[in-house]
Amino acid sequence: MKQTEDASGVHAFVATLEWLIVAFATTLVFIVFEMQAYTIPTGSMADTLRGAHFRLRCRQCAYPYDYDFLPPSYGMPSNVTPGFNVPVVPPGPRCPSCGYRQQTAERRPVTKGDRIFVLKCVYQFFEPKRWDVVVFKNPLDPQVNYIKRLVALPGETLAIIDGDIYINGEIQRKPRRTQEELWMPVYDNDYQPVHPKAGGFNGGVWHQPFVNQSGSDWNLSADSPTVFGLDAEGDRLHALVYNTRAGNDFRATYAYDDPRLHSRMPICSDLMVRFDTASVDEGDRVGVALTKYGIEYRGWVLDGRMLKLEKVHANGLIEELAAKAIAPPEASAAGGFQFANVDHMLRLEWAGHELEFDLGAGVDDAGVPQEVMPRLAILGTGQLTLFHVSIFRDIHYLTNSPDGSPILRAGKDDPFTLEDDQFFVLGDNSPASLDARWWDAPGVGNSGQEYREGVVPRDYLVGKAFFVYWPGPYKPFNDSALARLLEKNRLTRILKIFLNVPAVDGIKIIDGGA
């Protein structure tokens, strides 16, 4: 009986061992050929993908945002995430909504970078697509992986003009889902400072950046300080203008980055206004005016029954660009209003209805590019109530570094033509991304082979970023004495190396953030 029990135990052990070996082999094959988890250590793809960062909330308006953690500023090696709280060193971060500049070096936990799954070998079966977020071997150091956004394909001629991507002379519009990821906040009216006169804002004290144009009757606190209301008779147009001197302006700034760079950033003229509105009844009109290169475009909802797009010429003549009759929503229903001028396309949405107008794909089709601060205004007649008012800007790829140095390739006057099996990549955090614009040496290949400067060769593509499965884990007891003691313990640091996924350069995504 004992021998039978022993044999049964051996068989169970062997079966378990076989199962573990099969599971390990299956996992290994899956990691090598199918999918692998990576951690983002730096911020050159922020805010789409964040490296190690501080999670902040504005002390004045409570707007949540992320701020880059730079280990060298703390005397730490690159790509290190401390396990204890550290002060947010000067210069303090700047709120992307109200513009408040944090003045104190408050101790905060550092959140690890986003953890993502990457589909490997996908490009052996499908061609890479523009706007994919791709993982690839760094051509200058193939032992290290980078992650960027793919913007140009083999055989195409690329030029970056006023922040937009042009291929073979035509602007490249982002897919709707990608565009939604890339809108950057400029102002959110739901988040207003609790101490507006305390100072530390763009103009010292804080003022509501929306102001009535002369003769307009908008009530900026209709039901609360965050609700705009209009109660006016007749057809006279009432305009609520956004003052860029009181609020955040339309420069291509990132709350994630050093705020000292803000004044050096170019102006972004691709904007979107979004708000909710109560019912728009007969006799009511609500709209938004956006200027680009000095030309004004308007998006309207008329009587709750029509969407209309207009262009206002320099002589005041109004040209109708497009119109669409719609079925009005129920009287009690609120409508989500959204008007954007992005990638030479006007897009108007309200209560589930859409209207678009193509301004043309050529460089000058939407006007001659120029560094002019856009004008933004909310327009209306009749009885209106607006809430959740917010402004966003599009991503804006830089052709100069913050210190004024021009990029090495793909500028307006230096278009870059890709050859067979060559790709061009950019980081979403354009001021802080060491990407194909800046690579200053040929790529390193096998047996002394070299690749052309500024390109990712096809055989260096690793895969496509699939999704973020863990957006920076929470760290309990992060600023305790025990946490700081464990951080200094050599055994703990060794364990962290084995537990981190992945844990060594050459496997971990190192995305080249400045």
C-alpha positions in Angstrom: 0.0 0.0 0.0 2.8 2.4 0.9 4.6 1.7 -2.5 1.3 2.4 -4.3 1.0 5.7 -2.4 4.6 6.6 -3.2 4.1 5.8 -6.9 1.0 7.9 -6.9 2.9 10.8 -5.4 5.7 10.5 -7.9 3.2 10.5 -10.8 1.5 13.6 -9.4 4.8 15.4 -9.0 5.9 14.4 -12.6 2.5 15.6 -13.9 2.8 18.9 -12.1 6.4 19.3 -13.3 5.3 18.6 -16.9 2.5 21.2 -16.6 4.9 23.8 -15.3 7.3 23.1 -18.1 4.6 23.4 -20.7 3.3 26.6 -19.1 6.8 28.0 -19.1 7.4 27.1 -22.7 4.0 28.5 -23.8 4.7 31.7 -21.9 8.2 32.0 -23.4 6.9 31.4 -27.0 4.1 34.0 -26.3 6.6 36.6 -25.0 9.1 36.0 -27.8 6.7 35.9 -30.7 3.3 37.3 -29.7 3.0 39.8 -26.9 5.2 41.3 -24.1 4.7 43.7 -21.2 6.9 46.8 -21.0 7.3 49.7 -18.7 7.6 53.3 -20.0 10.4 55.0 -18.0 10.5 58.5 -19.5 8.1 61.1 -20.8 8.7 61.7 -24.5 5.3 60.1 -25.3 3.4 62.0 -22.6 0.6 62.4 -22.1 -0.3 59.4 -24.3 2.1 57.3 -22.4 3.8 58.5 -19.3 7.2 57.7 -17.8 8.0 58.0 -14.1 5.9 61.1 -13.0 4.2 63.0 -10.2 0.5 62.8 -10.0 -0.6 66.2 -9.0 -3.8 68.1 -8.4 -3.8 71.9 -8.7 -3.8 73.5 -5.2 -6.1 76.3 -6.4 -8.6 74.8 -8.9 -8.1 71.0 -8.1 -7.5 70.1 -11.8 -5.6 66.7 -12.0 -2.5 66.5 -14.1 0.9 64.8 -14.4 4.4 66.3 -14.1 7.6 64.7 -15.2 10.1 63.2 -12.7 13.7 63.7 -13.9 16.1 61.5 -11.8 19.2 63.5 -12.5 17.6 66.5 -10.8 17.7 64.5 -7.6 21.2 63.1 -8.1 19.8 59.7 -9.2 20.7 57.6 -12.3 18.4 57.8 -15.3 15.3 55.5 -15.3 15.2 55.2 -11.5 11.9 55.5 -9.7 12.4 56.1 -5.9 10.3 54.1 -3.5 9.8 57.1 -1.2 8.4 60.6 -1.5 10.6 63.3 -2.9 10.1 67.1 -3.2 8.7 68.5 -6.5 11.8 70.5 -7.1 11.7 74.1 -8.6 10.7 75.2 -11.1 7.2 74.2 -9.8 4.7 72.7 -12.2 2.0 74.9 -13.8 -1.7 73.9 -13.9 -2.8 73.3 -17.5 -6.3 74.8 -16.8 -6.0 77.8 -14.5 -2.3 78.5 -15.0 -1.4 78.4 -11.2 2.3 77.9 -10.6 3.0 75.7 -7.6 5.4 77.6 -5.4 6.4 75.1 -2.7 8.6 72.0 -3.0 6.0 69.6 -1.7 7.0 66.0 -1.1 5.1 63.7 -3.4 5.3 60.0 -4.4 6.8 59.2 -7.8 4.5 57.0 -9.9 6.2 54.5 -12.2 5.6 54.8 -15.9 2.7 53.2 -17.7 2.9 49.5 -18.2 1.8 48.4 -21.7 1.4 45.3 -23.8 3.1 45.3 -27.2 2.0 43.1 -30.1 5.3 41.6 -31.4 5.7 40.3 -35.0 2.5 42.0 -36.0 4.4 43.8 -38.8 5.4 40.5 -40.3 1.8 40.0 -41.3 0.4 43.6 -41.6 1.9 46.8 -42.9 2.6 49.5 -40.3 0.1 52.3 -40.5 0.5 56.0 -40.0 -0.2 57.1 -36.4 0.6 53.7 -34.9 2.5 53.8 -31.6 5.4 51.5 -32.4 8.2 49.9 -30.5 11.5 49.6 -32.3 15.2 49.1 -31.8 17.0 52.4 -31.4 19.0 52.7 -34.7 21.9 54.4 -32.8 22.0 51.7 -30.1 20.1 48.5 -31.2 20.3 47.0 -27.8 17.8 49.5 -26.5 14.2 49.8 -27.5 12.3 53.0 -28.2 8.6 53.8 -28.4 7.3 56.6 -30.7 4.5 57.4 -33.1 4.9 56.4 -36.7 4.2 59.4 -39.0 5.8 58.6 -42.4 6.0 55.4 -44.5 8.5 54.1 -47.1 8.6 56.2 -50.3 6.9 59.2 -48.8 8.2 62.8 -48.6 7.6 64.3 -45.1 7.5 67.9 -44.0 6.5 69.2 -40.6 4.8 72.6 -41.1 3.2 74.6 -38.3 3.0 71.6 -36.1 1.2 69.4 -38.7 2.4 66.4 -40.7 2.5 66.8 -44.5 3.1 63.9 -46.8 3.9 64.6 -50.5 2.6 68.2 -49.9 -0.8 67.2 -48.3 -1.8 67.5 -44.7 -2.3 64.1 -42.9 -5.4 64.0 -40.8 -5.5 61.9 -37.7 -8.1 59.2 -37.2 -10.9 60.2 -34.8 -9.8 57.9 -32.1 -6.2 59.1 -32.3 -7.2 62.7 -32.4 -9.2 62.2 -29.1 -6.0 60.9 -27.5 -4.0 63.9 -28.6 -6.2 66.9 -27.5 -4.4 68.9 -24.9 -6.3 71.0 -22.2 -6.1 74.8 -22.4 -8.9 75.7 -20.0 -11.7 73.9 -18.1 -14.3 76.2 -16.7 -15.5 73.6 -14.1 -12.1 74.0 -12.3 -11.9 77.6 -10.8 -9.4 78.8 -8.2 -10.5 78.9 -4.6 -8.2 81.9 -3.9 -8.1 83.8 -7.2 -6.4 86.9 -5.6 -3.6 84.9 -4.0 -1.3 85.4 -7.0 0.9 82.9 -8.8 -1.4 82.7 -11.9 -0.5 83.8 -15.5 -1.3 87.5 -14.8 -0.7 87.5 -11.1 -4.2 87.2 -9.7 -6.8 85.1 -11.5 -9.6 86.5 -13.6 -12.3 84.6 -15.5 -10.7 84.4 -18.9 -14.0 84.6 -20.8 -15.2 88.2 -21.0 -18.2 89.9 -22.6 -17.5 91.7 -25.8 -18.7 95.3 -25.7 -22.5 95.3 -25.6 -22.9 91.5 -24.9 -25.2 90.3 -22.1 -23.8 86.9 -21.2 -24.1 86.1 -17.5 -20.9 84.3 -16.4 -22.5 82.9 -13.2 -26.0 82.1 -14.3 -26.7 79.3 -11.8 -23.2 78.9 -10.4 -19.7 80.3 -11.2 -19.2 77.6 -13.8 -22.4 78.1 -15.8 -22.8 80.7 -18.6 -26.3 82.0 -19.3 -27.9 84.3 -21.9 -31.4 85.8 -21.7 -31.7 88.2 -24.5 -34.4 89.2 -26.9 -34.0 89.9 -30.6 -31.5 88.8 -33.1 -28.5 90.8 -31.8 -25.4 88.6 -31.5 -23.8 88.3 -28.1 -20.1 87.3 -27.9 -18.1 85.9 -25.0 -14.4 86.2 -25.9 -11.6 84.1 -24.4 -8.8 86.4 -23.1 -5.5 84.7 -23.6 -3.8 87.3 -21.4 -5.9 86.3 -18.4 -6.0 82.5 -19.1 -3.6 80.0 -20.6 -2.8 81.0 -24.1 -2.6 78.7 -27.2 1.1 78.0 -27.1 2.1 74.4 -27.6 2.9 73.9 -23.9 2.8 70.7 -21.8 1.9 70.6 -18.1 4.2 67.5 -18.0 7.3 69.6 -18.9 9.4 72.3 -17.3 7.2 75.5 -17.3 10.2 77.7 -18.0 9.9 76.5 -21.6 6.4 77.8 -22.0 7.2 81.3 -23.4 9.4 79.7 -26.1 6.8 77.4 -27.5 5.1 78.1 -30.8 1.4 79.1 -31.1 -1.0 76.3 -31.9 -4.0 77.3 -34.0 -5.7 73.9 -34.2 -8.3 74.3 -31.4 -11.5 72.8 -30.1 -14.2 74.2 -27.8 -16.6 71.8 -26.0 -19.6 72.4 -23.7 -23.0 71.1 -22.9 -26.1 73.2 -23.5 -29.7 72.9 -22.4 -32.3 72.8 -25.2 -31.8 75.2 -28.1 -35.3 76.3 -29.0 -36.8 78.2 -31.9 -35.2 81.7 -32.1 -32.1 80.6 -30.2 -28.7 80.3 -31.7 -25.5 79.1 -30.1 -22.1 78.8 -31.8 -18.3 79.2 -31.5 -15.9 81.4 -33.6 -12.3 80.2 -34.1 -9.7 82.1 -36.1 -6.8 80.4 -37.9 -4.1 82.6 -39.6 -6.4 85.6 -39.1 -9.4 83.9 -40.8 -12.6 83.4 -38.7 -14.7 80.3 -38.9 -18.0 79.7 -37.1 -19.9 76.6 -36.1 -23.6 77.1 -35.3 -26.7 75.3 -33.9 -29.8 77.2 -35.2 -33.2 76.8 -33.5 -32.2 73.3 -32.5 -32.9 72.2 -36.1 -29.9 73.0 -38.2 -26.1 72.8 -38.0 -24.1 75.4 -40.0 -20.5 76.2 -40.8 -19.4 79.7 -41.9 -16.4 81.7 -42.9 -16.1 85.4 -42.1 -14.1 87.3 -44.7 -11.9 90.3 -43.9 -14.6 92.7 -45.3 -17.2 91.2 -42.9 -18.9 89.2 -45.6 -20.2 85.9 -44.2 -19.9 82.8 -46.5 -21.9 79.7 -45.8 -19.6 76.7 -46.1 -22.0 73.8 -45.1 -25.4 73.3 -43.5 -27.4 70.3 -42.4 -31.0 70.0 -41.1 -31.4 67.9 -38.0 -34.1 66.4 -35.9 -34.2 68.4 -32.6 -33.7 66.5 -29.4 -36.4 66.4 -26.8 -37.0 69.7 -25.1 -35.6 68.4 -21.8 -32.5 66.9 -23.3 -29.1 68.5 -23.1 -26.9 68.6 -26.1 -23.1 68.1 -26.2 -21.6 70.9 -28.4 -18.2 70.6 -30.0 -16.5 72.7 -32.6 -13.0 72.1 -33.9 -10.7 73.5 -36.5 -8.0 70.8 -36.8 -5.8 69.5 -39.7 -7.6 71.9 -42.1 -10.9 70.4 -41.3 -13.9 72.0 -39.6 -15.9 69.6 -37.4 -19.1 70.6 -35.6 -21.1 68.2 -33.3 -24.2 68.7 -31.3 -26.6 66.3 -29.6 -25.3 63.4 -31.7 -25.3 65.2 -35.0 -22.2 66.0 -37.0 -21.2 68.4 -39.8 -17.7 68.7 -41.4 -16.1 70.9 -44.0 -12.7 70.3 -45.7 -10.6 73.4 -46.0 -8.2 71.7 -48.4 -5.1 69.5 -47.9 -2.5 71.9 -49.3 -0.1 73.9 -47.1 -1.8 77.3 -47.9 -5.4 76.0 -48.4 -6.5 77.2 -44.9 -4.5 80.4 -45.2 -0.8 81.3 -45.1 0.8 79.8 -42.0 1.7 82.6 -39.5 2.5 83.0 -35.9 -0.7 84.7 -34.8 -2.6 84.1 -31.6 -6.1 82.8 -32.5 -9.3 84.4 -31.4 -11.9 82.3 -29.7 -15.4 83.3 -28.8 -18.7 81.8 -27.8 -21.7 83.3 -29.7 -25.4 83.3 -29.0 -28.8 84.8 -29.2 -32.0 84.1 -27.3 -32.2 82.0 -24.1 -29.1 79.8 -23.5 -27.5 77.9 -20.6 -24.0 76.5 -21.1 -22.0 74.3 -18.7 -18.9 72.1 -18.7 -17.1 74.7 -21.0 -13.6 73.6 -22.0 -10.9 74.4 -24.6 -8.3 72.1 -26.1 -5.5 72.4 -28.5 -4.1 69.8 -31.0 -0.7 68.2 -30.7 2.0 70.4 -32.3 5.2 68.9 -33.6 8.1 71.3 -33.2 10.6 72.2 -35.8 12.9 74.1 -33.4 14.1 73.0 -30.0 13.2 75.3 -27.0 16.6 77.0 -27.3 15.8 77.9 -31.0 18.0 75.3 -32.7 16.2 73.9 -35.9 15.6 70.2 -36.3 18.0 68.3 -38.5 15.4 67.1 -41.0 11.8 67.2 -42.2 11.3 71.0 -41.7 9.2 73.1 -44.0 12.1 74.0 -46.2 13.9 70.7 -45.8 11.4 67.9 -46.7 12.7 64.4 -46.1 12.1 61.5 -48.6 12.0 58.0 -47.2 13.3 55.1 -49.2 12.2 51.5 -49.3 11.7 49.9 -45.8 12.3 53.2 -44.0 10.0 54.8 -41.5 9.9 58.1 -39.6 8.9 58.4 -36.0 8.1 61.3 -33.6 7.3 61.5 -29.9 4.0 63.0 -28.7 5.8 65.2 -26.2 7.5 67.0 -29.0 9.6 69.5 -26.9 11.1 66.6 -24.9 11.5 63.8 -27.4 14.8 62.6 -28.9 13.2 61.2 -32.1 13.9 61.0 -35.8 14.1 64.8 -36.2 17.2 64.8 -34.1 19.2 61.6 -34.7 22.7 62.9 -35.8 24.4 59.7 -36.8 23.8 56.7 -39.1 22.0 53.7 -37.6 24.1 50.7 -36.5 23.6 47.4 -38.3 25.2 44.0 -38.3 28.7 43.4 -39.6 29.6 47.0 -39.9 26.4 47.8 -41.9 25.0 51.3 -41.5 21.5 52.7 -41.8 20.6 56.1 -43.1 20.4 58.9 -40.5 16.9 59.7 -39.2 15.1 56.5 -40.2 13.8 53.4 -38.5 14.6 50.4 -40.8 11.9 47.8 -41.2 13.9 45.1 -39.6 14.2 47.2 -36.4 10.5 47.3 -35.9 9.6 45.3 -32.8 5.9 45.7 -32.6 2.8 47.8 -32.0 1.8 49.2 -28.6 -1.5 47.4 -27.8 -2.9 48.9 -24.6 -2.0 50.2 -21.2 -2.7 47.4 -18.7 -1.5 49.2 -15.6 -1.2 53.0 -15.7 1.3 53.5 -12.9 0.8 51.5 -9.7 -0.2 53.1 -6.4 2.4 53.0 -3.6 1.1 52.6 -0.1 3.1 53.9 2.9 5.3 55.6 0.3 6.8 58.3 2.6 7.2 56.3 5.7 10.5 55.7 7.5 10.2 52.0 6.6 9.9 52.8 2.9 13.1 54.9 3.0 14.9 52.2 4.9 13.9 49.5 2.5 14.9 51.7 -0.5 18.5 51.8 0.9 18.6 48.0 1.5 20.6 46.2 -1.1 18.5 43.0 -0.9 15.3 45.0 -1.5 16.9 46.7 -4.6 17.9 43.3 -6.0 14.4 42.0 -5.5 13.0 45.0 -7.3 15.2 44.3 -10.3 13.7 40.8 -10.5 10.1 41.9 -9.9 10.1 44.8 -12.3 8.7 44.0 -15.8 10.9 44.2 -17.7 13.9 45.1 -15.6 17.1 45.7 -17.7 18.0 48.0 -20.6 17.6 46.3 -23.9 14.3 44.8 -22.8 12.6 47.8 -21.1 11.3 50.5 -23.4 13.7 53.4 -23.2 12.0 56.1 -25.2 14.6 58.8 -25.4 13.0 61.5 -23.4 15.2 64.5 -22.8 
